[in-house]
Amino acid sequence: MLKGGRSFERQVSLRSGARVQDALERLGHDVVPIDAGVDLVLRLRKARPDVAFVALHGRDGEDGTVQELLEIAGIPYTGSGVLACVRAADKVLAKHLLLEAGVPTPEFFAFSETAFRELGAAEALPAMEERLDFPIVVKPASGGSALGIRFARTAADVPGALVSAFSYDSKVLLERHVAGRDLAVSILGDQALPVVEAIPRDEDFYDFESRYEIGRTDFSCPAELPGELSEAAHGLALRTFALLGCRGFGRVDLMLDESGGLWVLEANPVPGLTETSLLPQAAEAAGVGFDELVGRVLELTG
Amino acid sequence: MSVSRDLERYAELFAARTKVMKSSAMRDLMAVTARPEVISMAGGFPDTSTFPPATFAAVTQRIASESCARALQYGPTDGLEETKQRIGEVMAAEGMRLDPEDLVVTTGGQQVIDLVTKTLIDPGDVIVAEAPTYPGAVPTFSSYEADVVQIDMDADGMRVDRLEETLDRLERDGRRPKFVYTVPSFQNPAGVTMSPPRRRRLVEVARERELLVLEDNPYGLLRYEGEPPPTLYSLDGGVYVMYLGTFSKILSPGIRLGWVAAPPPVLEKINLGKQGTDLCTSTLSQLMVEAYFQHGRWRDYVNDLTEVYRSRRDTMLDALAEHFPAQAEWTRPAGGLFIWATLPDFIDTTDLLARALRENVAFVPGAAAFLDGRGRSSMRLNFSACPEEDIREGIRRLGEVVKEQVELYGTLTGETAAPSRPAPEQQPAADEARVLPMPSREQRARRAGGP
């Protein structure tokens, strides 16, 4: 049971991990909890587990790093493999793959810090801003949380938003903002679970805190959507999942725009499993309790 | 059957007020600052390694041989008589005189903030605090659902004129604040000290408007230069000013021992509140203080600490002058534990913390000291907890990261020269003015003169 780690989603991961550990124990498994740190490889070697349950979010746990170590150690593990994690964790790469396959994702431009420092990319900002139209979403290329994500409402906001995003990653993207409803489709095996809609209570933006905090966001599951939209969302999520090569379980975040168009924002290979997380809520709505969910994820181990 | 960690199972049972006790992105970032390789200027810790172990041994030995049974027993809710006498000595060292009857001994100073808020605040009641305010008071005020109004400060502490404007405005809305919370000396987090005229005016305002003031004074004795101004409590004589003191910074935060002096009717309610909270403050801790004071020389230890911290403050100020870019400004505290630095407003210090952590250095983002979303370009830097070489290295790394962001912003905006701060001269509304940026004259001179 791998949890914690060094990422900024450490706290969430500890909560996911604790909950999964309980479920695994109720299912009759012997569980060795490991807080992923400098002694990770040594502890894995010592524990010699039949399978590793990866409940690490963000850096290391969701970007293929830990998966690579598990491959080397010859330990089967839950969820997506190295390549899928690498693709999903890099929003720029994932969006290019989506575009290539014809999956709608909001228009974007991605730049590294060196492009601005050494290649004069700032000169291209006005052209980008014109193409994307305000407000523009500025975000770090990596990271599953909303840390570092900024809304630029005017051209004057863009440089500050870029500085913030570059605090988290040396690569950032500027993305067209899709106004509308915030949807998430969780996937278990090859099945798309009922759509969850996140409805922020008072903020105009779904931030890092409200995502995990009871009382700041209302969740509606299944989301109130016409049947064909819900099916379309399922279809897009499953295509995204397949395109990136994800396995076992995961979550795809989408936006539904005002004219009924669906847009894929990103895929999360290790989505949160806390009590307020979206995937467990979706599973519950499909009649799959948390223990059963954890059991299924374990069975789907590759 | 294993223990259940499922929040949802209990969520329906939680009181409504727990929903406003918000945890923050900052807490998630701060969770990563505890790694041993991180130079943390984030905590507000005194350096307890300066306390002589032999003294500790003598103190505990004395309790064991002289008052073992008593130390292990409950005590009165308001505290032991001898503790109150010792508190009288500490307060006398800052020019205050009081009747020990007017005291309740508490479990740290933090409990005073909690008990006073519990005693005075109904949901929606107004508390007036400084901008920025002590980050540790924020969750307490929130948990009692207070409406906190923050008043700007400058180099002389809280702007009492702004306070009066705010009080007028509140009065027009039919609202009267229950109390004003202030840390007048070496404020946490801003590091500034309220000037004597401001102190006198604040006490007058309290009297004129029959307004309670909670004076939080944990650092008053940790003065590195200059003459101490009179405390609000001594100016007021304990009519409208409640006084919060603590042994945390002059002896140890681990013994969790603080106190409150307040007008008797208020004290009575505080005492009742404390009874419900924890019956009494640790008898063992109180007897440790007593034995320590009998051992003598508590002032010597405070003087030792003063020497150590003064030197660390100077190291940090020198390092800031050397490594921070010209657009940054910071306070020059004459005591206490903190420096408050303000960066150009395109830098968000919560995001900056994420970047700084990659360099293994940490601070408290300024937003933690506000309840209204301000402070995003400021940071609190603690200089008491780190050895000088760590302070130098920590500020060097931080300076690099800040300079990197200033430079990046310059590149993004096409300005090669450092961007100036946005024009300030539109008069801001009373309680939304800018956060103090106020470097000392020495700093300006030093920077003007080059490295």
HADDOCK unambig.tbl for C-alpha pairs under 7 A between the chains (distance, minus, plus):
assign (segid A and resid 6 and name CA) (segid B and resid 32 and name CA) 6.73 0.50 0.50
assign (segid A and resid 8 and name CA) (segid B and resid 28 and name CA) 6.08 0.50 0.50
assign (segid A and resid 8 and name CA) (segid B and resid 29 and name CA) 5.76 0.50 0.50
assign (segid A and resid 8 and name CA) (segid B and resid 32 and name CA) 6.96 0.50 0.50
assign (segid A and resid 9 and name CA) (segid B and resid 28 and name CA) 6.83 0.50 0.50
assign (segid A and resid 11 and name CA) (segid B and resid 28 and name CA) 6.14 0.50 0.50
assign (segid A and resid 18 and name CA) (segid B and resid 5 and name CA) 6.90 0.50 0.50
assign (segid A and resid 19 and name CA) (segid B and resid 5 and name CA) 6.11 0.50 0.50
assign (segid A and resid 19 and name CA) (segid B and resid 6 and name CA) 6.59 0.50 0.50
assign (segid A and resid 22 and name CA) (segid B and resid 2 and name CA) 6.64 0.50 0.50
assign (segid A and resid 22 and name CA) (segid B and resid 4 and name CA) 6.97 0.50 0.50
assign (segid A and resid 116 and name CA) (segid B and resid 411 and name CA) 6.77 0.50 0.50
assign (segid A and resid 116 and name CA) (segid B and resid 412 and name CA) 6.84 0.50 0.50
assign (segid A and resid 117 and name CA) (segid B and resid 408 and name CA) 6.88 0.50 0.50
assign (segid A and resid 117 and name CA) (segid B and resid 411 and name CA) 6.47 0.50 0.50
assign (segid A and resid 122 and name CA) (segid B and resid 411 and name CA) 6.91 0.50 0.50
assign (segid A and resid 122 and name CA) (segid B and resid 412 and name CA) 5.06 0.50 0.50
assign (segid A and resid 148 and name CA) (segid B and resid 351 and name CA) 6.34 0.50 0.50
assign (segid A and resid 159 and name CA) (segid B and resid 409 and name CA) 6.05 0.50 0.50
assign (segid A and resid 159 and name CA) (segid B and resid 412 and name CA) 5.63 0.50 0.50
assign (segid A and resid 159 and name CA) (segid B and resid 413 and name CA) 6.54 0.50 0.50
assign (segid A and resid 160 and name CA) (segid B and resid 346 and name CA) 4.90 0.50 0.50
assign (segid A and resid 160 and name CA) (segid B and resid 347 and name CA) 6.73 0.50 0.50
assign (segid A and resid 160 and name CA) (segid B and resid 409 and name CA) 6.97 0.50 0.50
assign (segid A and resid 163 and name CA) (segid B and resid 405 and name CA) 6.34 0.50 0.50
assign (segid A and resid 163 and name CA) (segid B and resid 409 and name CA) 6.57 0.50 0.50
assign (segid A and resid 164 and name CA) (segid B and resid 348 and name CA) 6.57 0.50 0.50
assign (segid A and resid 164 and name CA) (segid B and resid 351 and name CA) 5.57 0.50 0.50
assign (segid A and resid 167 and name CA) (segid B and resid 351 and name CA) 5.81 0.50 0.50
assign (segid A and resid 167 and name CA) (segid B and resid 352 and name CA) 6.00 0.50 0.50
assign (segid A and resid 167 and name CA) (segid B and resid 354 and name CA) 6.23 0.50 0.50
assign (segid A and resid 167 and name CA) (segid B and resid 355 and name CA) 4.70 0.50 0.50
assign (segid A and resid 168 and name CA) (segid B and resid 354 and name CA) 6.34 0.50 0.50
assign (segid A and resid 168 and name CA) (segid B and resid 355 and name CA) 6.15 0.50 0.50
assign (segid A and resid 208 and name CA) (segid B and resid 25 and name CA) 6.37 0.50 0.50
assign (segid A and resid 209 and name CA) (segid B and resid 24 and name CA) 5.85 0.50 0.50
assign (segid A and resid 209 and name CA) (segid B and resid 25 and name CA) 5.76 0.50 0.50
assign (segid A and resid 215 and name CA) (segid B and resid 19 and name CA) 6.11 0.50 0.50
assign (segid A and resid 275 and name CA) (segid B and resid 6 and name CA) 6.17 0.50 0.50
assign (segid A and resid 275 and name CA) (segid B and resid 7 and name CA) 5.86 0.50 0.50
assign (segid A and resid 275 and name CA) (segid B and resid 8 and name CA) 5.75 0.50 0.50
